[in-house]
Amino acid sequence: MKIALVNKHLRLGGIETVVHQLRDGLLAHGHQCDLWFSEYNAEPRRAGCRPLYPRPLGRLEHSRFARFVEAVFPRRAWTGRAFQRLLAGDYDLVHVHGFDETYAPLDALRELSYVKPTVVTLHGAWFFTGGCGQPLDCRRYLTGCGSCPQLGIWPIPTEDNTAAQIARKAALLGSAPITFVSPAQHLRDKALCSAPGRNWKIDVLPNGVDCAFFSAARKTDASLRESFGVEPQATVVLALCRDFRDPVKGFPLMREALASLKTEHVILAGLNAPAVAREMPPDLRVSAFDFIADRRRCAELYEIADVFLFSSLAETFPCVVLEAMSAGCCVVATPSESVSEQIAHGTSGLLAEACTGEALGAELTRACRDRSLRQTLGEGARARVQREFAEPVMIDRHLALYARLLS
């Protein structure tokens, strides 16, 4: 098979983790696979990773010449034409991941699906809502959106166009021959209840994790801990996310939960981590690392952590939770639908009774005070990941889906 994977970014967060896992897995199985991406990335060129927008223009777009570049070489028009060229390419199948209309219009995606077998992974709710990635408690997507509670929060503009957007998605994609993939059952259920998605074919293929890369072998390695400035006997609480200022990530809940701790060492890693670390209780020992692009360094952080704290209000199927579980962490998390599909409370992690800082803090305190419980839950977490969410299982499920579509 020759597969084209399409994504907005080359490197950023959980979506990109899944895309690279899938690409590496396809190559390892002897298939051809190119990754097309639209946003400029400063990494050295990689074979098979192809920008939809020329690298020199992308570099200038991140300079003081940005307005000139956009005026003369508008990104959306350029990347839209590049996306259209996939129709004429020799790919057997196109698999679209992090999609939005900054790099290709929905009309082009619809047209592609009538020319080539097309798979779209729902990494969020954007495809079946008026524009939000996570509806949270809002259910307006069931009745056509409008009166949006997330106005002004990207990608939704300050003027409410959500009713028109969801109607447009229903018209363009409602009957298009696209095979959708959802990493989680809860997202599939929402999509099938929406106006755009009620007739979609949606396969549930959970995200996976490399259990050899995210290991628990050096959980008590003193030298590894010292490399992060952590004392060998300290109880380490790790919180890692793409951006702590993202309101969906629930940092206020995390801060309230952490206020109950006394002697533990807290590590924050992600965009804006140094800034939010200054908002922590003054008596709490906190180490903060900005966004860490080095995957191996992230794996080491999981490995020294005793507890992984996760406070998101809503996610699709978070890779960071799977990575922490694979590394034998005792995961303490808010009870979102996504994490509830990953963790069995009391067996492979701890879920708060409610999405509040108080409830999250109660479970966090319980984990930090009981070393035996932490170890038992960490072992249970790794066993569950190896059984249900290992990377080879994810790759095999995708290969089976591709084979079915191409047959």
N, C-alpha and C positions, 0 to 999 in steps of 0.2 A: 504494500500500500504506500501511496504518497499522500501525506496529510499536511494541510496548512492549519496551523494554530494562529488565531488572531487575538490580540489583546492590546489594551491601551498602553500599559507600561511594560518595560522590560524587567524592572525590579522595583518593588515598593512594599507590598504586604502579602496577605494570605492568598489572594487571587494569583499573584505571580508565583508563589510557592507551588501551587497546584499546577500551573501551566508548565513550569520547568520540570516538575516531577513527571508529568505526562509526556513531555517531549523527550526527556532522558529515557523513560521507559519504552517509548516507541522505537527510539534509535537502538536501544539494547536488544529489542526483539527483531531487529533487522529491517525495520521499515524506514522509509524516507520521511523526514519531517522538518518543515520550516516554521519558524516563529516570526510572524509579522507584528510589529508594534508601532504606535503612532507618536508617543511622547519621546522627546530627546533624552538620551541616556549617555552619561559621560564615560561609561565603561569602554574598554577597548573593543574593537569589532570582534564578533564571535561568528564562526561559521554557522550558517543556517539561521541566523537572527537578522531579519531584514526590516529596516525602517520604512514606514509608509510615507514619512516626510524626510527629505534629505538631511543627513546629519549636519552639514554646514549651516543650513537654514535653521535647524533646530538649535544649534549652538548659538547662533545670532539672536534667536528668539528669547534666549535667556541673558541677553546683554542690553546695553542702552539703545541698541538698534531695533528693539522688539517691535515698536510701532511701525517703523519703516518696513520691516520684513512682513508683518501682517498685512500692510496695505498693498505691497507689491506681489507678495507670494502668500496669499491667504491659506492658512493651514487646512481649513475644512475642505476647501475646493481641491487642494492638492491631494490630501489623503483620501478624499472621496473618489478621485480618479484612480488612485492606486488600489483602493478596495475593489473598484469595478473590474480591474484587471484580473482579479482572482477568478472571474467568470470564464475568462479565456485561457487560464492557466491549465497545466496538465495534472492538477491535483485530483485525486480520487474522491476526496472528502474535505470539507472545510469545517473546522470546529472553532466557533467564536466564543470568547470568554468575556473579559471586562469590556463591555460595549456601552458606548453612549454616542450621541450624535455630534460630538465634537470632532469625530474623525470619519464618520460615514452616516448617511441618512438611512432611516428605516426602509425607505423605498429600495435602496441598494441591497440591503439584507434580504428583503422579500424577493427581489429579482434573483439574487444568488441562489436562494432555496429552490427555485424552479429550474435552475441549470445544473446544480451539483447537489449531492447529498449534503445537507447542512445541519450541524449540531450546534445548539446554543446552551451554554451552562448558565443557569440562574445563580449568580453569586450574590444576589440580593433581589429586591422586589421591583426594581426599576421597570422591567419589561411589562409588568401587569398593573402598574399604578400610574398616577398622573405625573410621576417624576421622582418620588422619594425612593431611597434605597432600602429604608426600614420604616414601615408604617407605625411601629410601636403600638400604641393602643388604638390608633385610628382605624376604622373599618370603612371609610368612605370609598375605598377602591372596590368594594362590593357593589356600590350603587352609582358609580360613575364619577367619583371624586368631586372637587369643588369645595369651597370654604376650607382650604388646606391649612392645617395647624402648623405646618413647617415652612411657611412663606419666608423667603430670604435665606433659608438654609440650603447651601448648595446641594443638588443642582437646581432647586426650585427658585424661580425669580421672585422678586418682591410683589409683582402683580400676578394674581392668581390665574394661571392658564391650565390648571390641572385637569379640569373637566374636558377641555379640548384635547389635551395630550392623551388621556386614556381612551377617548373616543377614536383618535387617530390610530393608536396602537391596536385597538380592536379591529378597525377597518383594514389595516395593513397586514397584521400578523394573525388575526383570528383564525383564518383558514389556510395560511401559508404552510407548505409541506416541510416545516421545520421540526426536527426532533429535539425536544428540550431535555436537559439534564438538571436535576436538583440534587445538591449534596445532602439535603435534609428532607425528611418527610413533612415537617411543619410548613416548609416553604412550598412544597408541591401542593399541599392541601389548600393553601391560600391562593396559589395561582389558578387552580382548577375552579375556584369559587368566583374568580374575577371575570369582568366582561371580556377582556382580551383572551384569557386563558382557558375558558370553560371547555373548549374543544381541542386543547393541545394534547399531544402525546408526551408524557413526562416520565423519564426513567429516574429513579432514585439511586445515585451512585455516590456514596459517602466519600469525603476526602480521606486521604491516607497519610501515613507518616513513615519515614525511614527509621525503623526501630534500631538499626545498627548505628546510624549516625547520632540519633538522640538516645543516648545510652545512660544507664545508671551505674556504670562500672566504677566511676571515681567519686561516688557520692560523699565519701569522707576523706578525700585526698587533701591533706593539709596544704601542700604546695599549690594546688589549683586554687584553693580558697584564698591563700595569701596573695595570689596574683591579682585578685579583685579587692584586696584590702580587707578580707574577712578573717576573723579569728577562727581557728580550727573547731572550737567547741560551740560557736554561736549558732543559734537557730535563725536560719536565713529565710526571709519572706521575699519572694520575687514577684514583681508586677511588670509585665512586658506587653506593650501594645504599640500600634503604629503611631498614634498621636494622642497624648493625654488630654489635649484641649478639645478633642472631638466630643461633643456632648453625649453621643451615644455610648461612649466608652465608660461613662459613669464615674469619673474621677471623684466628684463630691461624695459618693457612697464609699469609695475606697478610702478617702481621707478620714471619714467618720469611723470606718471600721478599724483603720490603723491606729486611731487615737486610743484604743483600748490596750495597745501593746506597751511594754515597759523596757525589756532588755533585748528584744530581738533586733537583728540587723536587717533593715529593709533595703532592697535594691530596686530601683526604678529604671527601666530602659525603654526608650522610644522618643519620638519627637516631643519637645517641650518638657522632658523629664527634669532637667535642672531647674526650670522655672517652677514647676509644681512642687518640687522637693522643698522649696523655701516656704511652702504653705503647710508643711507638716508640723506636728507638735514639736516644740523646741527640744524636748528631752529624748526624742526618738533618733536613733542612729540611722541615717539615710545616706546611701550612695546612689548617685544619679548618672546615667549614661544616656547621651543623645542617641538618635537612631543608629543602630548597629547593622551595617550592611553585611558584615562578615558572618556567614551562617555558622561557621565553626565556633566563633566567639559566643554567639547566641546559645549554641548547644552546651558550651561550658557553663554559661549562666544557669541554664536549667539543671545542669549536673550538680552544681554546688547548692542549689536551693532545696530546702526542706519542704516549704509550702509555696504553692503558686497561687496568687490571689488574682481573681478575675471578676471585674465589676460591671461588665457591659450590660446595658439594658436590652439590647437585641443584637443578634448576630445570625449569620446563615448557618455556618458549621465551622467554628473558628479553628484554624490550624494551630494556633499557639496553645490551645488547651490539649490537643492531641500530642503536640511535641512535649509539653510538660508531663503528661501522663506517661509517655514513652520513656522519659528520663526519670521515672520513679518518684515524681513529686506528689505530695498530698495536695490536690487541687481543691481550693475553697472558692466557690463561685456563686454569683447571683443565679436564681432559678429560671433563666431564660429557656425558651423552648429548645433552642439549639444545644445548649450545654446539657439539658436534661436528656437529649438523645445520645450524648457521649458518655455521661457519668451516671452510674447507679449510686444513689445516695447511701452512704454508709458502707459501701463495698469497694468502690473505686474512686471515691472523692466525697466531698461534703457540699451540699447545696443549701443556701440560706432559705429560711421559710418564706421570705418575701424580698422584694427588690428595695430594701432599705439598708442604710448604713448600720443601723442597730442590729438587724438580723444577720447581716454579713459579718459584723464584728463578733457576734456570739459564736459563730462557727469557726471564725479565725482564732479566737481565743481558745476554743476547745482544741483545735489542732496544735496550736503552739504549746499548750500545757501538757500534752500527752504524746510523748515520743513514740511509744509503742503503737498508738493509733496511727500516727503519721506513717510509720514504716509499713504497717499492714495495708493502709489505703494506697500508699505509693506502689507497693507490690501488686495490689489488685488492679490499679490503674494500668500498669505496664502489661499485665497479663491480658487485660481486656483489649488494649490497643493491638497487641500481637495477634489476638484472636479475630478481631472484627475490623480493625482500621489500619492494618499494615499496608505499606505502599504497594507491594506486589499484588495484593487483592484489588486495590483500586485500579491498577494498570490492567489487570486481566478483565475486570468488568468493562472498562472502556474498549478494550480490544474486541470483546464479545459484541458490544453494541455496534462498533464499526463494521464488523463482519456481517452482522445481521442487516445493516442498512445497505451494504454493498452487494449483498446476495439478492 
